[in-house]
Amino acid sequence: MAIEQPLHQPNPQNPHQNRQDPSPSRLHRQSPEDPQSTPQVESGEKLIRVLAFTLILSSMSATMFNFVIPEIREDFRLPFSQVSWVSAIYLLIYAIGAVIYGKLADTFKLKNLLTFGLFFFFAGSLVGLASQAYWMVLLARVLQSVGASVIPATAMIIPVRYFPAETRGRALGISATGLATGNAVGPVVSALVVSFLHWRWLFCIPLLVLFTLPFYRKYLNHEQGGGGRIDWLGGGLLAGTVALLMLAVTTGEWQLAAGSALFLIGFLARIRTAKEPFVQPRLFRNRQYTQGLVLSVLIMGVGFSLSLLTPQLLADVHRLEPGWIGFAMVPAAVISALLGRKGGKLADAKGNPFLFMTASGLLIVCFALMSSFTGISPVWISVFLVFGNVGQMFIGIALSNTLSRTLPKEQTGVGMGLMQLLSFLSSAVSAGIYSKVTDHGAGLSLNPLNAEPESYIYGNVYAVLALSHIGILVFYRFVFSRVRQAGD
């Protein structure tokens, strides 16, 4: 998660730190040649490993419940569109909270923000473990997300503050490995828990996050940001816009959509008039950046179908128990974790456009196969997912690298943060859309190769997603084919 960094402040005791890197991708506020930064880098080596473990728990918490939504739906006798809020509400708060924590880190000590966030994460897990009603499950997910949303902000701050530019990529790679490992382990843990225990015991896993707090308190320095005030009104208007939009998508009520539009108008007016707006409006004058944001929203919205719809397909069409669903998702997650760093190296060697096209090809193949053979053995569904998961990871690397190069140094933090925010929100909104579509079902197949009436709806959705990725690839080629980056 990228955050907005405070303006450079001269340090009379360290003239090396006062130098400005002319590179447009420079984020770090210290010169890598500064010998006084060595102790901080040593702390960073320890912190990045603690962070990787934290990211494992965070990503597990975000994805584990996707595999038990059928169980939750059965326990509380609710439609899928309502139970999908177990995932959607987590993503919604996670998106807004990640940006707010990033801005708070410009003013407050990171170790204090982490302490606050991790305790909330812990408290939400306790509430979920004791939940006996659906509203308690939702409350637990809200509290978890309020706390866990400090983690993506931290995942960018630590590499930027504690690693010089020439080793920062390795640090970010370790963070990415933590996320991928959590995605790989999550289905296994989910399958084991629901095989022997009740799904509520999944809330027990994030309790381990509290053991990381002493390490953060020990190795994080006492640096306190010097940023400006937080535009809480602007942030609130943005949160209201997204929350009402999600409700409108889920319920189909046009009044909520109108309310979302009003909040959006208020937000746009606020960022134009506030002295220190939540989002700088000048960002949107960068045409390639705004087009990249559109791509990011589309890519994340399409990609979220892999983790949300596939468990439903395996449950509704193949009648798999939640434990077996989790195991079917494991191979793709494991292979993605193993190939995560390879994607970054491929981008360096061949260029981001090459990686983007490779990823798009993998995703198109995945969705085409899923659309054509939804009724085939779950073993083959598991194989098809490998193409999709690897493609989604690669395309995220390529787009982030490409988009960051369209921003000047002083706008990189907030620009990349906004990209992550919209990506999270796209996932949350798409969860509502997919759930509404699958609830309605389908009477015919758009793909003539799909001969299973029970799976028509899933085959139709995957067919549309395959065509969507063809359009995304053409859009990317049109917008970014001439953007040459370091290593391209």
ChimeraX attribute file (.defattr): number of C-alpha atoms within 10 A of each C-alpha:
attribute: neighborCount
match mode: 1-to-1
recipient: residues
	/A:1	22
	/A:2	24
	/A:3	29
	/A:4	25
	/A:5	23
	/A:6	17
	/A:7	13
	/A:8	15
	/A:9	10
	/A:10	12
	/A:11	11
	/A:12	9
	/A:13	8
	/A:14	12
	/A:15	11
	/A:16	17
	/A:17	20
	/A:18	16
	/A:19	14
	/A:20	13
	/A:21	14
	/A:22	8
	/A:23	9
	/A:24	15
	/A:25	18
	/A:26	15
	/A:27	21
	/A:28	20
	/A:29	20
	/A:30	23
	/A:31	19
	/A:32	18
	/A:33	12
	/A:34	13
	/A:35	9
	/A:36	14
	/A:37	17
	/A:38	15
	/A:39	10
	/A:40	15
	/A:41	19
	/A:42	13
	/A:43	18
	/A:44	22
	/A:45	16
	/A:46	14
	/A:47	22
	/A:48	21
	/A:49	15
	/A:50	19
	/A:51	23
	/A:52	24
	/A:53	21
	/A:54	27
	/A:55	27
	/A:56	25
	/A:57	24
	/A:58	26
	/A:59	22
	/A:60	25
	/A:61	28
	/A:62	22
	/A:63	20
	/A:64	26
	/A:65	23
	/A:66	23
	/A:67	30
	/A:68	26
	/A:69	23
	/A:70	22
	/A:71	18
	/A:72	20
	/A:73	17
	/A:74	13
	/A:75	11
	/A:76	12
	/A:77	11
	/A:78	14
	/A:79	14
	/A:80	20
	/A:81	20
	/A:82	15
	/A:83	21
	/A:84	25
	/A:85	22
	/A:86	21
	/A:87	23
	/A:88	23
	/A:89	21
	/A:90	25
	/A:91	26
	/A:92	25
	/A:93	25
	/A:94	27
	/A:95	28
	/A:96	24
	/A:97	25
	/A:98	28
	/A:99	26
	/A:100	20
	/A:101	24
	/A:102	28
	/A:103	25
	/A:104	22
	/A:105	28
	/A:106	22
	/A:107	17
	/A:108	17
	/A:109	16
	/A:110	27
	/A:111	22
	/A:112	14
	/A:113	18
	/A:114	23
	/A:115	19
	/A:116	14
	/A:117	23
	/A:118	26
	/A:119	20
	/A:120	20
	/A:121	28
	/A:122	23
	/A:123	18
	/A:124	27
	/A:125	27
	/A:126	18
	/A:127	19
	/A:128	24
	/A:129	18
	/A:130	14
	/A:131	17
	/A:132	12
	/A:133	11
	/A:134	17
	/A:135	10
	/A:136	16
	/A:137	21
	/A:138	21
	/A:139	18
	/A:140	27
	/A:141	28
	/A:142	22
	/A:143	23
	/A:144	31
	/A:145	29
	/A:146	26
	/A:147	28
	/A:148	33
	/A:149	28
	/A:150	28
	/A:151	26
	/A:152	25
	/A:153	26
	/A:154	24
	/A:155	22
	/A:156	19
	/A:157	22
	/A:158	22
	/A:159	26
	/A:160	23
	/A:161	18
	/A:162	27
	/A:163	28
	/A:164	22
	/A:165	18
	/A:166	8
	/A:167	13
	/A:168	17
	/A:169	16
	/A:170	15
	/A:171	24
	/A:172	20
	/A:173	16
	/A:174	20
	/A:175	25
	/A:176	21
	/A:177	22
	/A:178	25
	/A:179	23
	/A:180	26
	/A:181	25
	/A:182	28
	/A:183	29
	/A:184	26
	/A:185	24
	/A:186	30
	/A:187	29
	/A:188	19
	/A:189	19
	/A:190	28
	/A:191	27
	/A:192	18
	/A:193	17
	/A:194	21
	/A:195	14
	/A:196	9
	/A:197	11
	/A:198	11
	/A:199	22
	/A:200	19
	/A:201	15
	/A:202	25
	/A:203	24
	/A:204	14
	/A:205	18
	/A:206	24
	/A:207	18
	/A:208	13
	/A:209	19
	/A:210	14
	/A:211	12
	/A:212	16
	/A:213	17
	/A:214	11
	/A:215	13
	/A:216	20
	/A:217	15
	/A:218	11
	/A:219	16
	/A:220	19
	/A:221	14
	/A:222	12
	/A:223	14
	/A:224	13
	/A:225	17
	/A:226	15
	/A:227	16
	/A:228	13
	/A:229	14
	/A:230	16
	/A:231	18
	/A:232	12
	/A:233	16
	/A:234	23
	/A:235	21
	/A:236	15
	/A:237	21
	/A:238	21
	/A:239	21
	/A:240	19
	/A:241	23
	/A:242	25
	/A:243	21
	/A:244	20
	/A:245	23
	/A:246	27
	/A:247	18
	/A:248	20
	/A:249	21
	/A:250	21
	/A:251	13
	/A:252	13
	/A:253	13
	/A:254	13
	/A:255	11
	/A:256	19
	/A:257	20
	/A:258	15
	/A:259	17
	/A:260	24
	/A:261	17
	/A:262	15
	/A:263	22
	/A:264	20
	/A:265	14
	/A:266	16
	/A:267	23
	/A:268	17
	/A:269	12
	/A:270	21
	/A:271	20
	/A:272	14
	/A:273	10
	/A:274	14
	/A:275	11
	/A:276	15
	/A:277	20
	/A:278	24
	/A:279	23
	/A:280	15
	/A:281	13
	/A:282	10
	/A:283	17
	/A:284	14
	/A:285	9
	/A:286	13
	/A:287	12
	/A:288	18
	/A:289	22
	/A:290	17
	/A:291	16
	/A:292	23
	/A:293	22
	/A:294	16
	/A:295	20
	/A:296	24
	/A:297	21
	/A:298	19
	/A:299	23
	/A:300	22
	/A:301	23
	/A:302	23
	/A:303	23
	/A:304	20
	/A:305	19
	/A:306	17
	/A:307	18
	/A:308	22
	/A:309	20
	/A:310	23
	/A:311	25
	/A:312	24
	/A:313	23
	/A:314	24
	/A:315	19
	/A:316	13
	/A:317	18
	/A:318	18
	/A:319	12
	/A:320	17
	/A:321	18
	/A:322	27
	/A:323	20
	/A:324	23
	/A:325	26
	/A:326	27
	/A:327	18
	/A:328	25
	/A:329	30
	/A:330	22
	/A:331	18
	/A:332	21
	/A:333	24
	/A:334	19
	/A:335	17
	/A:336	27
	/A:337	24
	/A:338	16
	/A:339	16
	/A:340	21
	/A:341	19
	/A:342	14
	/A:343	24
	/A:344	20
	/A:345	13
	/A:346	17
	/A:347	22
	/A:348	17
	/A:349	14
	/A:350	12
	/A:351	20
	/A:352	30
	/A:353	25
	/A:354	16
	/A:355	25
	/A:356	25
	/A:357	19
	/A:358	16
	/A:359	26
	/A:360	24
	/A:361	18
	/A:362	23
	/A:363	28
	/A:364	23
	/A:365	18
	/A:366	24
	/A:367	26
	/A:368	20
	/A:369	23
	/A:370	26
	/A:371	28
	/A:372	23
	/A:373	20
	/A:374	27
	/A:375	23
	/A:376	14
	/A:377	11
	/A:378	19
	/A:379	10
	/A:380	15
	/A:381	21
	/A:382	19
	/A:383	16
	/A:384	21
	/A:385	27
	/A:386	22
	/A:387	23
	/A:388	26
	/A:389	26
	/A:390	23
	/A:391	26
	/A:392	23
	/A:393	19
	/A:394	28
	/A:395	27
	/A:396	18
	/A:397	20
	/A:398	24
	/A:399	21
	/A:400	16
	/A:401	20
	/A:402	22
	/A:403	23
	/A:404	21
	/A:405	18
	/A:406	22
	/A:407	20
	/A:408	16
	/A:409	16
	/A:410	17
	/A:411	20
	/A:412	24
	/A:413	22
	/A:414	22
	/A:415	26
	/A:416	21
	/A:417	25
	/A:418	22
	/A:419	24
	/A:420	25
	/A:421	22
	/A:422	22
	/A:423	23
	/A:424	26
	/A:425	25
	/A:426	25
	/A:427	26
	/A:428	28
	/A:429	25
	/A:430	25
	/A:431	28
	/A:432	23
	/A:433	17
	/A:434	23
	/A:435	22
	/A:436	20
	/A:437	14
	/A:438	18
	/A:439	13
	/A:440	9
	/A:441	14
	/A:442	17
	/A:443	11
	/A:444	17
	/A:445	21
	/A:446	18
	/A:447	17
	/A:448	10
	/A:449	13
	/A:450	22
	/A:451	16
	/A:452	17
	/A:453	14
	/A:454	18
	/A:455	23
	/A:456	25
	/A:457	24
	/A:458	26
	/A:459	32
	/A:460	21
	/A:461	20
	/A:462	27
	/A:463	21
	/A:464	16
	/A:465	23
	/A:466	24
	/A:467	13
	/A:468	15
	/A:469	20
	/A:470	14
	/A:471	12
	/A:472	18
	/A:473	19
	/A:474	12
	/A:475	16
	/A:476	17
	/A:477	15
	/A:478	10
	/A:479	14
	/A:480	18
	/A:481	13
	/A:482	9
	/A:483	15
	/A:484	13
	/A:485	16
	/A:486	11
	/A:487	12
	/A:488	14
